[in-house]
Amino acid sequence: MNFVSTIVKNETHCYHCGEDCLEGKLTFEEHSFCCNGCKTVYEILSSNDLCDYYSMENTPGFTVRDKAEHSLFDFLDNESIKREVLDFEGEGFQRVTLHIPNVHCSSCIWLLENLDRLKPAVLDSVINFSSKKLTVNYKSDEMSLRQLAEMLDSIGYGPQINLKDSDESKKPQKTFDKQLLIKIGIAGFCFGNVMLLSFPDYLGIAGVEEEYRSFFRYLSLALSLPVVFYAGGEYFTSALKSAKQKFANIDVPIAIGLLALFVRSSYEVIADVGPGYFDSLVGLVFFLLIGKWFQGKTYESLSFDRDYQSYFPLAVQKRINDAFEPVPVKELKKGDEVLLRNGEVLPADAILIDDYASIDYSFVTGESVPVTRKKGDYVYAGGRQVGKQVRFVIQKEVSQSYLTQLWNNDAFGEKEVHTKLIDKVSRYFTVLVLLVAVSSAIFWQITDPSQTWLVFTAVLIIACPCALALSTPFTMGSIMRVFGRNHFYLKNADVIEKINATNTIVFDKTGTITETQGEALKFCGSELSEAEKALIHTAVASSTHPLSRWIKQFTEAKGFDYNIESFEEIEGKGFVVIVSGLTIKVGAAKFLGVEKNQENNATQVHVSIGDDYKGYFSFEATYRKGLNALLDALKSKFKFQVLSGDNDKEAERLKSMFPVGSTLRFNQSPEDKLKAIKEIQANDNAVIMLGDGLNDAGALQQSKVGIAITEDVSLFSPASDAILKASNLMDLDKFIKLAHAGRKVVVASFILSLLYNCVGISLAVAGELTPLVAAILMPLSSISVVVFTTTSINLISKKIKLK
Amino acid sequence: MSVILVLILVSLVVAIAFLIAFFWAVKSGQFDDTYSPSVRMLFEDRVKKEKEANDD
């Protein structure tokens, strides 16, 4: 008889920061905590009654996390690596900026900014929450960089150190943001002042005050100069650039409009014939810049461009003479002997020379059950050693390994350029506006030549597609914000338009449509009594093997108190424990001397208590809940494909889940996956690829939209266009729906702004466009487009039940 | 009536001073991280209270 039950996940809230406690919640004094930081802070504060702040130095924080046998940061003792990581080195003092992926709540900030209370050698520490970067100044003669990293790790905030981070690819992005803010500041400042200065003209200046008129006008002219030539300067450069490529993007009509506005207004002021349109001009630039800022929302702490280098370690222990010393992985050569300790990643393809190694490939394939390798096995790079230290002999250089040579493929060059909807529209728009302007000029030339030049410029002014240019940024910006609230983070707003152009969805199997965390565990064999469960629970508690952790969770039983008398682990096979006089064996079938159940393909862990063989725990990959509903919702618009790196043992099950006509491919190498995407694209299909591991990196890169699925968005994910939290995968149909709706909203707002343009242009053609009309009409059209797009996106997202 | 001219120029100068203050704020990174300063402020408060409690 089979006894089957599953682990029930209890969702509780962190006592300290209120976040949901997900997998691996911590409990202390009957409170649950979401992270070590919160727990540490609570421990410290509660034990001191929130009063005696100075006993922080007793630092219970240091004992929170089980200390790994070896620190993984000893490579920071290597001078050349250290120099690259450090920001600044003075006499007896160093500054370093570290990326801390774990930072997520207010107590994290509190703890990390009070590091000096844990270690007096820390002078000060400041965290930037949005980029998750911690800057620490410390006395280098009292503490080394390595000790700092170890201390952070011990309180649960292990820094992620790789050279990619230290050479800081993000810096130009930051200056861009700052420049945009400054431009908005200038434009806003000038807009306000010019508007005030224009009022006298609009309200009609009478009698005596007329002497100030030209003063107001010249002041407006002066204030518009920085706006046109600095804040709005990029519209001219961009328009020139696209004109050179004989392609009219949206910046071309904008630049024409700005130029017409500026020239006409300056002429009016200098010739003393009118007030000019300075407030419209300056307001236009201001609104355009706001639109740019709204769309430019970026997720600073997420990286969309990571390649294997940021996942691989900086250094590895290499045998030099008779000792192991850390050397940078770039310097590894074929034949080098390296030592991997618990938790370290193998940087290059190698042959195992110790008896057993247990390798966790979860970052590469998404498979979370470690695989066992024996002496002499060829092991691919990217796996993480679990358990005791093992030695390998390197077979290939880092960049030439099975996985990493994927990055030599030209898919990692430039991605195809996507023509935006707005640019397609603007091509016709520019031509149309020029036609109207020229023909009305011709008409006035015949009827009243004095009006020709005025009407010509008036048409160009009012046709300036400000509202048109704002509709896309505000629609896309709103969609990005809705997505972000639902843990779907886009690299930039263009991705939304790309999603709309796709018709095929390709899934990776392991880790994407199957769960990675806490795979479904069942016990097959004779039913376990509560006492037996408790025995096994006690037995596995001392094992560090990841499978033991799940068994431990599974066999949770209360009211028993057993003691471990002896524990012996046989690497790669299992372990023998004597618990309260009973010998318990846990491990592979062979180790227990029983037959493996051949019908069950899943990973099996067999158990015997005393002389009785009890049965085995079976770890099965489970498909994510809601997958069927998701496929159902999407099947009318998309074709599906599955690319699995595994063998085809799941083929039948997958076939029954996916609609008829879906293609399933198995045994796909990383290169195969990339080729498969190319093949699909060759048939005129545009692909959304969903994948989670480094082995999907090529396919993600090649697809029109590559979406990386990850359990924790702050952890490593391969380079992609978007990052989606695994728990929100089932909302994919809603995301796609919203992206489609976004397109409709953009089109509707185009029509709205074109209506305004029609009214404006007819006034201009008739020669009735006064500065006052322009000053009302132009901001009105911009604002109504902004209001229309943002509210409709928010309404639609509510309707399709997105947060 | 030239007082209007003076007033306008003075108001512009004041406004420009604020604009420059804004530039300074942007350049010194005050817009880089808009979350932690708000939380940090509360933390400092707590520490101070504890200090006071100790002093008593």
Interface residues (C-beta under 8 A of the other chain):
Chain A: L50 C51 D52 Y53 Y54 S106 I109 W110 E113 I127 N128 F129 S130 S131 K174 D177 K178 L181 I182 G185 I186 F189 G192 N193 L197 V208 E209 E211 Y212 F215 L219
Chain B: M1 I4 L5 I8 L12 A15 I16 F18 L19 F22 F23 V26 K27 F31 D32 D33 T34 Y35 S36 V39 R40 L42 F43 V47 E50 K51 A53 N54
